[in-house]
Amino acid sequence: MIVGLHHSVSHCVGWSRFFLGNDSSGPQAMGCALNISIIVLLVSLVIGYFVYEHSLPPPVPNVELMYWGLGKEKPDDKTIKPYKIKFPESDLEDLRKRISNTRTLTPPIVEGFNYGFNTVYLNKFVEFWKNKYNWTERETYLNKYPQFTTEIAGLDIHFIHVKPDKALIKGRKVLPLLMIHGWPGSVVEFYKIIPMLTTPRPDADFVFEVIAPSLPGYAFSEAASKPGLHHGHIGLIFNELMDRLGFKQYYIQGGDWGSFIGRAMTILRPDRVLGYHSNFCAAETSKAKLYMLLFYLFPKLFVEESIQEKYVSQFPDMILESGYFHLQATKPDTVGVALTDSPVGLATYILEKFSTWTDREWRSLPDGGLEKLDKVELLDNVMIYWLTNSITTSMRLYKEYFADDIFKHGLFRGLTTVPTGCIYFKNEIAIYPRQVLEQTYTNLISYNLQTKGGHFAAMELPELLSADIWNFLKLLMKKK
């Protein structure tokens, strides 16, 4: 009996190692039994969901453009008005006082960022903010591109609109490209990449005209006055923006929330979106999520050994780094009070994401790797959130992502049928294998994995991201 039990355990451990790709040599019997139980449960779930997924066609989401402004619904003022970033001196003086009155910070107990933002480095960063960062100069820089506002669905929507130089585009098609940012970013992320897209390339017979709006509730775009404004509704607002600018059809590029908004637009307005490119393609259908779970649990069955670790390690790391997500998806206004009251607190909350999401290994560094980035650009983004008092309204988008309307509208089950290009940078928060994405994007014509970079690609590696956008459009043009 003992020999039989030992044989069963050994056999079980062997299968566990094969399927899960791990070393089950600890308390083998208990660990193996747990693994097998998980396998049985997951196989049952896979079969059940597979039957469900294929027994019902994806519903056509019924999401309409709604009124999100204050008071009773009234017609929009469709005028497109020039906009210039300008804040009164009183706002800047208040900021300086708040920074100077920051309480003594609790000293860290570890050298790096594993407990969060390292306060020893924070003191140095704040000194840079106070003594070397010049908002007057940065305000001039941030006004370098033409900016406008227009009222859509009761909200004043801000956007950058950059056209290519007419003298350089002779004989080339001009393609409207809607670029959508995410959290905790802003349109500032696009300042370096815009000229790389609006300047013609000798190997392409087209060039881009870039429209980059601020999300509602982010920075210069007005926030909704009532709950329910999820990423699908924002997609309809941006579709209306493109229509108002005279573009009946257009292309989309997005990262972070921009990828979710862009995908929603491909589902809700597939006749308007000619192509969709993202550096954060997300697989939202239930079938894709099950495929991803299988990839995580049984990597040996699906991908070559050299990239197995890429998929296996990201799930535990996402759990480690997702505390902010749970806060913002449940009680954004509570944490928003603290971030609205303290500019240093706001800076740490935002900048910690630029550290970890750019390279998770930077958690072990005393400066969180932030010295490798442009501190002036990082502060531009922080300043915009602070001066527009928009951190709370920006975080509400996480709450709306789990609203009943999302499930009622069926956005999670919708398929993206328009031509799609996906690129992932090495340290992205989540990287989906091509086989998984194909369960959500049925016309995936471009898929690339980069060997460097992170979540904020447009800001960190604009050359690589812009090159992939150009290449995606070249592939799309050839296919047409």
NUSE-921794 format. One line per field, with one value per residue (C-alpha): x, y negated, z negated; residue number from 1; residue in one letter. Coordinates in nm, 4 decimals. Example, Ala and Ser with C-alpha at 12.3 -4.5 7.8 and 13.67 -1.06 7.14 Angstrom:
<rs>
x: c(1.2300/1.3670)
y: c(0.4500/0.1060)
z: c(-0.7800/-0.7140)
n: c(1/2)
res: c(A/S)
</rs>
This chain:
<rs>
x: c(0.0000/0.2817/0.4604/0.1392/0.0851/0.4434/0.3993/0.0756/0.2333/0.5377/0.3150/0.1026/0.4076/0.5415/0.2199/0.2048/0.5529/0.4631/0.1411/0.2268/0.5887/0.7002/0.8966/0.6537/0.9187/0.7985/0.5184/0.4463/0.1276/-0.0636/0.0712/0.0071/-0.3458/-0.4165/-0.2724/-0.4830/-0.7948/-0.7261/-0.6768/-1.0061/-1.1893/-1.0373/-1.1063/-1.4712/-1.4820/-1.3175/-1.5709/-1.8634/-1.7582/-1.6599/-2.0092/-2.1629/-1.9407/-2.0200/-2.3891/-2.4721/-2.3530/-2.1940/-2.4712/-2.4636/-2.3974/-2.6646/-2.4804/-2.6017/-2.4450/-2.5895/-2.5879/-2.3303/-2.3315/-2.4738/-2.8482/-3.1109/-3.0108/-2.9582/-2.8127/-2.4341/-2.2465/-2.0692/-1.8270/-1.4624/-1.2745/-0.8973/-0.7545/-0.4396/-0.2997/-0.2759/-0.3126/-0.3205/-0.0240/-0.2434/-0.2660/0.1110/0.1643/-0.0768/0.1163/0.4480/0.3065/0.1649/0.4934/0.6864/0.4448/0.4745/0.5081/0.8288/0.8155/0.8390/1.1841/1.1881/1.2816/1.4115/1.6396/1.4218/1.0553/0.9290/0.7236/0.6139/0.7764/1.1109/1.0912/1.4682/1.4547/1.1263/1.2961/1.5477/1.2727/1.0739/1.3852/1.4156/1.0479/1.0865/1.4181/1.4745/1.1382/1.0041/0.6314/0.6389/0.8777/0.6827/0.3548/0.5071/0.6234/0.2840/0.1211/0.3447/0.0695/-0.2706/-0.5324/-0.9084/-1.2233/-1.5736/-1.8880/-1.9943/-2.2666/-2.2778/-1.9039/-1.6258/-1.3781/-1.0179/-0.8004/-0.4717/-0.4965/-0.1741/-0.1755/0.1249/0.3014/0.1179/0.4459/0.5682/0.2652/0.2391/0.1147/0.0539/-0.2674/-0.3340/-0.4746/-0.6648/-0.5216/-0.7071/-0.4543/-0.6019/-0.4074/-0.4771/-0.4203/-0.2147/-0.1039/-0.2331/-0.1870/0.1620/0.2657/0.2280/0.4384/0.7495/0.5715/0.3407/0.6071/0.7241/0.3767/0.2986/0.6314/0.6277/0.8571/1.0222/0.9068/0.5355/0.2790/0.0770/0.1220/-0.0811/-0.2970/-0.3081/-0.6067/-0.5299/-0.8176/-0.8018/-1.0338/-1.3449/-1.2487/-0.8799/-0.6925/-0.8543/-1.1676/-1.4736/-1.5828/-1.9261/-2.1772/-2.3410/-2.2262/-2.2060/-1.9601/-1.7673/-1.5116/-1.7817/-1.9525/-1.6177/-1.5646/-1.8911/-1.7868/-1.4598/-1.6417/-1.8577/-1.5406/-1.3969/-1.7267/-1.7315/-1.3813/-1.5035/-1.3657/-1.6282/-1.3655/-1.0389/-0.7683/-0.7108/-0.4021/-0.4268/-0.2521/-0.3819/-0.7416/-0.6912/-0.6768/-1.0081/-1.1746/-1.0338/-1.1543/-1.4992/-1.5083/-1.4233/-1.7221/-1.9700/-1.8662/-1.6874/-1.8017/-1.6089/-1.2828/-1.0547/-0.7780/-0.6904/-0.3382/-0.2538/0.0485/-0.1792/-0.4165/-0.6488/-0.8352/-1.1764/-1.3974/-1.4576/-1.3016/-0.9837/-0.9645/-0.9916/-0.7199/-0.4998/-0.5601/-0.4578/-0.1425/-0.0569/-0.1188/0.0156/0.2745/0.4597/0.1593/0.1362/0.4589/0.8275/1.0429/1.2226/0.9099/0.7214/0.8443/0.7028/0.3490/0.3904/0.5462/0.3133/0.0028/0.1600/0.3203/-0.0146/-0.1572/0.1359/0.0899/-0.2899/-0.3714/-0.4361/-0.6829/-0.8984/-0.9033/-1.0018/-1.2539/-1.4362/-1.3798/-1.2025/-1.3414/-1.1952/-0.8357/-0.9021/-0.9446/-0.5898/-0.4402/-0.6319/-0.5048/-0.1342/0.0742/0.3590/0.1152/-0.0223/0.3287/0.4234/0.0989/0.1482/0.5256/0.5332/0.3384/0.5913/0.8580/0.7042/0.5170/0.8256/1.0362/0.9250/1.2905/1.3253/1.1506/1.4911/1.6546/1.6809/1.5422/1.2877/1.4593/1.3038/1.6447/1.6578/1.3515/1.3049/1.2001/1.0737/0.8343/0.7207/0.6443/0.4586/0.2127/0.1851/0.1359/-0.1485/-0.3329/-0.2714/-0.3586/-0.6761/-0.7780/-0.8664/-0.7151/-1.0433/-1.2494/-0.9815/-0.9883/-1.3664/-1.3224/-1.2079/-1.5323/-1.7369/-1.5538/-1.7375/-2.0745/-2.3852/-2.4115/-2.0894/-2.2343/-2.5773/-2.4247/-2.2194/-1.8949/-1.6882/-1.8299/-1.7951/-1.5433/-1.3096/-1.3407/-1.1545/-0.7867/-0.5772/-0.2110/-0.0732/0.2691/0.3886/0.6976/0.9080/0.7922/0.4254/0.1838/0.0143/0.1238/-0.1183/-0.0009/-0.1203/-0.3376/-0.5242/-0.5735/-0.7159/-1.0143/-1.1021/-0.9475/-1.0615/-0.8564/-0.5186/-0.2694/0.0266/0.1691/0.5091/0.6998/0.9722/1.2839/1.2795/1.0469/0.7375/0.3840/0.4365/0.5849/0.4867/0.6843/0.9719/1.0341/0.8439/1.0704/0.9863/0.6153/0.5851/0.7750/0.5265/0.2317/0.3800/0.4468/0.0953/-0.0524/0.1789/0.0570/-0.2998/-0.2549/-0.1012/-0.3893/-0.6383)
y: c(0.0000/-0.2355/-0.1390/-0.1954/-0.5336/-0.6327/-0.5258/-0.7250/-1.0335/-1.0029/-0.9558/-1.2514/-1.4694/-1.3813/-1.4885/-1.7968/-1.8952/-1.8353/-2.0346/-2.3139/-2.3507/-2.3769/-2.1809/-1.9921/-1.8387/-1.9940/-1.8288/-1.6246/-1.4400/-1.7442/-1.9744/-1.7282/-1.6538/-2.0259/-2.0596/-1.7737/-1.9185/-2.2502/-2.0793/-1.8906/-2.2075/-2.4091/-2.1457/-2.1455/-2.5240/-2.5227/-2.2757/-2.4613/-2.8015/-2.6697/-2.5283/-2.8536/-3.0712/-2.8817/-2.8216/-3.1922/-3.4475/-3.7632/-4.0170/-4.3474/-4.6007/-4.8650/-5.1701/-5.5146/-5.8585/-6.0006/-6.3369/-6.3613/-6.7325/-6.9277/-6.9819/-6.8968/-6.7816/-7.0586/-7.0757/-7.0785/-7.3876/-7.2287/-7.5157/-7.4094/-7.6618/-7.7172/-7.6273/-7.7343/-7.5903/-7.8707/-7.8668/-8.1699/-8.2527/-8.1957/-7.8238/-7.7978/-7.9844/-7.7497/-7.4539/-7.5921/-7.6415/-7.2904/-7.1374/-7.3429/-7.2405/-6.8682/-6.6837/-6.4983/-6.1751/-5.8363/-5.6897/-5.3710/-5.0332/-4.8981/-5.0565/-5.0182/-5.0579/-4.7223/-4.8928/-5.1672/-5.4983/-5.5316/-5.8501/-5.9109/-5.9436/-6.1321/-6.4088/-6.4485/-6.4459/-6.7126/-6.9328/-6.9030/-6.9950/-7.3030/-7.4340/-7.3186/-7.2521/-7.5644/-7.5534/-7.8766/-7.7173/-7.3925/-7.5739/-7.7214/-7.3756/-7.2179/-7.4812/-7.3927/-7.1956/-7.3334/-7.2532/-7.2898/-7.2180/-7.1333/-7.0266/-6.6648/-6.4888/-6.7898/-6.7829/-7.0127/-6.7804/-6.8912/-6.7626/-6.8201/-6.8331/-6.8240/-6.8192/-6.7381/-7.0208/-7.0791/-7.1459/-6.7944/-6.5802/-6.6177/-6.2919/-6.1303/-6.0234/-6.1875/-5.9346/-6.0585/-5.8864/-5.9068/-5.8578/-5.7726/-5.7859/-5.6131/-5.6409/-5.7846/-5.9390/-6.2244/-6.3736/-6.4730/-6.1154/-6.1908/-6.5059/-6.3233/-6.0758/-6.3220/-6.4655/-6.1107/-6.0397/-6.3703/-6.3867/-6.1920/-5.8929/-5.8221/-5.4585/-5.5372/-5.7032/-5.8200/-6.0307/-6.0814/-6.3629/-6.3171/-6.3882/-6.3266/-6.3990/-6.4147/-6.1535/-6.2950/-6.3687/-6.3770/-6.7059/-6.9512/-6.7512/-6.7962/-6.5127/-6.3504/-6.4925/-6.1542/-5.7922/-5.5462/-5.6974/-5.3831/-5.3317/-5.2426/-5.5775/-5.7539/-5.5716/-5.7148/-6.0633/-6.0284/-5.8951/-6.2078/-6.4171/-6.2595/-6.3100/-6.6751/-6.7187/-6.5797/-6.2256/-5.9668/-5.6930/-5.6899/-5.4851/-5.4393/-5.3933/-5.3427/-5.2164/-5.1492/-5.2819/-5.4008/-5.0371/-4.9552/-5.2661/-5.1958/-4.8356/-4.9490/-5.1764/-4.8844/-4.6970/-4.9849/-5.1597/-4.9019/-5.0875/-5.3962/-5.2384/-5.1423/-5.0003/-4.9629/-4.9591/-4.9128/-4.8698/-4.7142/-4.4825/-4.3274/-3.9990/-4.0578/-3.7777/-3.4827/-3.2445/-3.4538/-3.4688/-3.0917/-3.0526/-3.2873/-3.0846/-2.7686/-2.9415/-3.0380/-2.6914/-2.4773/-2.6879/-2.3806/-2.2823/-2.6116/-2.8111/-2.7425/-2.7222/-3.0515/-3.2585/-3.0443/-3.2484/-3.5651/-3.4338/-3.2369/-3.5192/-3.8019/-3.6786/-3.6729/-4.0080/-4.1551/-4.0473/-4.2133/-4.5400/-4.5654/-4.7237/-5.0595/-4.8895/-4.7565/-5.0955/-5.2827/-5.0216/-5.0385/-5.3701/-5.6160/-5.9230/-5.8195/-5.7896/-6.0917/-6.3139/-6.2471/-6.2878/-6.6099/-6.7625/-6.6747/-6.7451/-6.5313/-6.2478/-6.2822/-6.2753/-5.9560/-5.7836/-5.8630/-5.8298/-5.4916/-5.3607/-5.5117/-5.3233/-4.9763/-4.9748/-5.0747/-4.7956/-4.5813/-4.5122/-4.8780/-4.7975/-4.6981/-5.0325/-5.3199/-5.5661/-5.3223/-5.3729/-5.7179/-5.8764/-5.6812/-5.8744/-6.2438/-6.3975/-6.7119/-6.5093/-6.3123/-6.6340/-6.7784/-6.4929/-6.5343/-6.9097/-6.8665/-6.6356/-6.8733/-7.2026/-7.0659/-6.8909/-6.5817/-6.2875/-6.1801/-6.2078/-6.0214/-5.7270/-5.6893/-5.5207/-5.2095/-5.2072/-5.2440/-4.9505/-4.7199/-4.8939/-4.6942/-4.8737/-4.7141/-4.3666/-4.4743/-4.6257/-4.3123/-4.4940/-4.2120/-3.9598/-4.1747/-4.0759/-4.3174/-4.2472/-4.5497/-4.5051/-4.5083/-4.5471/-4.4676/-4.5377/-4.4571/-4.6033/-4.3761/-4.4971/-4.5491/-4.4770/-4.1963/-4.0304/-3.8099/-3.5386/-3.5726/-3.2617/-3.4257/-3.7582/-3.5850/-3.4828/-3.8531/-4.0106/-3.8128/-4.0172/-4.0378/-4.1240/-4.2376/-4.1054/-4.2023/-4.1493/-4.3977/-4.3175/-4.6415/-4.9121/-4.9176/-5.0457/-5.4112/-5.3360/-5.6614/-5.8561/-5.6127/-5.4643/-5.6767/-5.5691/-5.2009/-5.2609/-5.4964/-5.2502/-4.9767/-5.2065/-5.2864/-4.9191/-4.8203/-5.0700/-4.9485/-4.5929/-4.7144/-4.9075/-4.6036/-4.3871/-4.6327)
z: c(0.0000/-0.0882/0.2320/0.4313/0.2700/0.3427/0.7068/0.7372/0.5894/0.8161/1.1188/1.0146/0.9534/1.2962/1.4659/1.2520/1.3620/1.7249/1.7255/1.4862/1.5792/1.2163/0.9614/0.7398/0.5157/0.1864/-0.0101/0.2986/0.2147/0.0940/0.3638/0.6394/0.5224/0.5239/0.8732/1.0063/0.8414/1.0077/1.3430/1.3147/1.2125/1.4939/1.7556/1.6440/1.6651/2.0062/2.1438/1.9872/2.1092/2.4504/2.4960/2.3718/2.5890/2.9045/2.8396/2.8450/3.1006/2.9546/2.9019/3.0848/2.8075/2.7810/2.6518/2.7473/2.7152/2.3926/2.2160/1.9363/1.8612/1.5699/1.5373/1.7935/2.1365/2.3904/2.7416/2.7654/2.8715/3.1672/3.2105/3.2173/3.0057/2.9829/2.6426/2.4643/2.1420/1.8892/1.5111/1.2808/1.0600/0.7541/0.8418/0.8683/0.5417/0.3655/0.5063/0.3819/0.0331/0.0190/0.1297/-0.1277/-0.4028/-0.3367/-0.6660/-0.7477/-0.5528/-0.7204/-0.6481/-0.4376/-0.5835/-0.2522/0.0040/0.3117/0.4057/0.2765/0.0053/0.2430/0.3216/0.1443/-0.0659/-0.0669/0.3099/0.2867/0.0897/0.3729/0.6338/0.4481/0.4295/0.8078/0.8396/0.6190/0.7461/1.1042/1.2651/1.4385/1.5086/1.7101/1.9578/1.9631/2.0218/2.3367/2.4425/2.3784/2.5994/2.8967/3.0718/3.1792/2.9148/2.9143/2.7200/2.8320/2.6489/2.6978/2.4960/2.2638/2.1876/2.3004/2.4719/2.5181/2.8012/2.9793/3.3577/3.5599/3.9396/4.1581/4.3378/4.6664/4.8442/4.7619/4.8410/5.2170/5.3669/5.0276/4.8613/4.5242/4.2744/3.9672/3.6582/3.3276/3.0463/2.7050/2.3783/2.0462/1.6706/1.5065/1.8318/2.0445/2.3889/2.2670/2.3487/2.7206/2.7528/2.8804/3.1065/3.2843/3.5194/3.5963/3.7333/3.9048/4.0898/4.4206/4.4661/4.7987/4.7984/4.7471/4.9732/4.6752/4.3634/4.0474/3.9182/3.5396/3.3162/2.9473/2.7064/2.3293/2.1776/2.0060/1.6460/1.7348/1.7350/1.9759/2.0659/1.8467/1.6174/1.6242/1.3779/1.3143/1.2835/1.5707/1.8190/1.9121/2.1875/2.4423/2.3906/2.4215/2.7499/2.8825/2.7703/2.9594/3.2646/3.2543/3.2262/3.5404/3.7205/3.6178/3.7576/4.0892/4.0657/4.1527/4.1266/3.9365/3.7650/3.3914/3.1758/2.8001/2.4905/2.1386/2.1222/2.4775/2.5857/2.4158/2.5560/2.9002/2.8925/2.7824/3.0856/3.3145/3.1703/3.1625/3.4852/3.7041/4.0150/3.9028/3.7835/4.0720/3.8538/3.4875/3.3424/2.9758/2.7522/2.4882/2.6743/2.4183/2.4645/2.3067/2.4373/2.2059/2.4575/2.4720/2.0931/2.0712/2.3328/2.1298/1.8159/2.0016/2.1249/1.7689/1.6229/1.9071/2.0928/2.2212/2.4291/2.6157/2.6435/2.6882/2.3781/2.4408/2.3804/2.1292/1.8345/1.9926/1.9521/1.6288/1.4254/1.5187/1.3356/0.9843/1.0605/1.1614/0.8258/0.6499/0.8394/0.8605/0.5244/0.6919/0.9277/0.6444/0.4733/0.7862/0.8989/0.5647/0.3802/0.6127/0.4370/0.1008/0.2185/0.4387/0.1322/0.0172/0.3644/0.4266/0.1020/0.1270/0.4383/0.3047/0.2363/0.5892/0.7353/0.5512/0.6498/1.0186/1.0429/0.8721/1.1736/1.4139/1.2195/1.1877/1.5187/1.7122/1.5620/1.2683/1.1854/1.0916/0.7634/0.6261/0.7130/0.4598/0.7161/0.8606/1.1962/1.2310/1.2842/1.6109/1.7319/1.8049/1.4716/1.6437/1.8617/1.5585/1.3723/1.6716/1.6350/1.2559/1.2900/1.5355/1.2970/1.0071/1.1752/1.3347/1.0087/1.2086/1.0245/0.8628/1.1799/1.3759/1.1356/1.1620/1.4988/1.3099/1.1124/1.4307/1.5907/1.3482/1.3723/1.4565/1.7910/1.9124/1.8763/1.9973/2.3095/2.3794/2.4535/2.3027/2.5465/2.8567/3.1237/3.2969/3.6687/3.8059/3.9064/3.5879/3.5030/3.1574/3.0125/2.6612/2.5018/2.2839/1.9416/2.0223/1.7363/1.9287/2.2512/2.4405/2.6824/3.0382/3.0071/2.7193/2.8961/3.2006/2.9860/2.9525/3.2640/3.5657/3.8131/3.6383/3.9130/3.7033/3.3746/3.2342/2.9097/2.8213/2.6206/2.4195/2.2956/2.0815/2.0441/2.1406/2.4814/2.6540/2.3954/2.3391/2.6846/2.9374/3.2244/3.1817/3.1294/3.4251/3.6471/3.5577/3.6348/3.9770/4.0468/3.9445/4.1884/4.4648/4.4098/4.4080/4.7323/4.9031/4.7862/4.9301)
n: c(1/2/3/4/5/6/7/8/9/10/11/12/13/14/15/16/17/18/19/20/21/22/23/24/25/26/27/28/29/30/31/32/33/34/35/36/37/38/39/40/41/42/43/44/45/46/47/48/49/50/51/52/53/54/55/56/57/58/59/60/61/62/63/64/65/66/67/68/69/70/71/72/73/74/75/76/77/78/79/80/81/82/83/84/85/86/87/88/89/90/91/92/93/94/95/96/97/98/99/100/101/102/103/104/105/106/107/108/109/110/111/112/113/114/115/116/117/118/119/120/121/122/123/124/125/126/127/128/129/130/131/132/133/134/135/136/137/138/139/140/141/142/143/144/145/146/147/148/149/150/151/152/153/154/155/156/157/158/159/160/161/162/163/164/165/166/167/168/169/170/171/172/173/174/175/176/177/178/179/180/181/182/183/184/185/186/187/188/189/190/191/192/193/194/195/196/197/198/199/200/201/202/203/204/205/206/207/208/209/210/211/212/213/214/215/216/217/218/219/220/221/222/223/224/225/226/227/228/229/230/231/232/233/234/235/236/237/238/239/240/241/242/243/244/245/246/247/248/249/250/251/252/253/254/255/256/257/258/259/260/261/262/263/264/265/266/267/268/269/270/271/272/273/274/275/276/277/278/279/280/281/282/283/284/285/286/287/288/289/290/291/292/293/294/295/296/297/298/299/300/301/302/303/304/305/306/307/308/309/310/311/312/313/314/315/316/317/318/319/320/321/322/323/324/325/326/327/328/329/330/331/332/333/334/335/336/337/338/339/340/341/342/343/344/345/346/347/348/349/350/351/352/353/354/355/356/357/358/359/360/361/362/363/364/365/366/367/368/369/370/371/372/373/374/375/376/377/378/379/380/381/382/383/384/385/386/387/388/389/390/391/392/393/394/395/396/397/398/399/400/401/402/403/404/405/406/407/408/409/410/411/412/413/414/415/416/417/418/419/420/421/422/423/424/425/426/427/428/429/430/431/432/433/434/435/436/437/438/439/440/441/442/443/444/445/446/447/448/449/450/451/452/453/454/455/456/457/458/459/460/461/462/463/464/465/466/467/468/469/470/471/472/473/474/475/476/477/478/479/480)
res: c(M/I/V/G/L/H/H/S/V/S/H/C/V/G/W/S/R/F/F/L/G/N/D/S/S/G/P/Q/A/M/G/C/A/L/N/I/S/I/I/V/L/L/V/S/L/V/I/G/Y/F/V/Y/E/H/S/L/P/P/P/V/P/N/V/E/L/M/Y/W/G/L/G/K/E/K/P/D/D/K/T/I/K/P/Y/K/I/K/F/P/E/S/D/L/E/D/L/R/K/R/I/S/N/T/R/T/L/T/P/P/I/V/E/G/F/N/Y/G/F/N/T/V/Y/L/N/K/F/V/E/F/W/K/N/K/Y/N/W/T/E/R/E/T/Y/L/N/K/Y/P/Q/F/T/T/E/I/A/G/L/D/I/H/F/I/H/V/K/P/D/K/A/L/I/K/G/R/K/V/L/P/L/L/M/I/H/G/W/P/G/S/V/V/E/F/Y/K/I/I/P/M/L/T/T/P/R/P/D/A/D/F/V/F/E/V/I/A/P/S/L/P/G/Y/A/F/S/E/A/A/S/K/P/G/L/H/H/G/H/I/G/L/I/F/N/E/L/M/D/R/L/G/F/K/Q/Y/Y/I/Q/G/G/D/W/G/S/F/I/G/R/A/M/T/I/L/R/P/D/R/V/L/G/Y/H/S/N/F/C/A/A/E/T/S/K/A/K/L/Y/M/L/L/F/Y/L/F/P/K/L/F/V/E/E/S/I/Q/E/K/Y/V/S/Q/F/P/D/M/I/L/E/S/G/Y/F/H/L/Q/A/T/K/P/D/T/V/G/V/A/L/T/D/S/P/V/G/L/A/T/Y/I/L/E/K/F/S/T/W/T/D/R/E/W/R/S/L/P/D/G/G/L/E/K/L/D/K/V/E/L/L/D/N/V/M/I/Y/W/L/T/N/S/I/T/T/S/M/R/L/Y/K/E/Y/F/A/D/D/I/F/K/H/G/L/F/R/G/L/T/T/V/P/T/G/C/I/Y/F/K/N/E/I/A/I/Y/P/R/Q/V/L/E/Q/T/Y/T/N/L/I/S/Y/N/L/Q/T/K/G/G/H/F/A/A/M/E/L/P/E/L/L/S/A/D/I/W/N/F/L/K/L/L/M/K/K/K)
</rs>
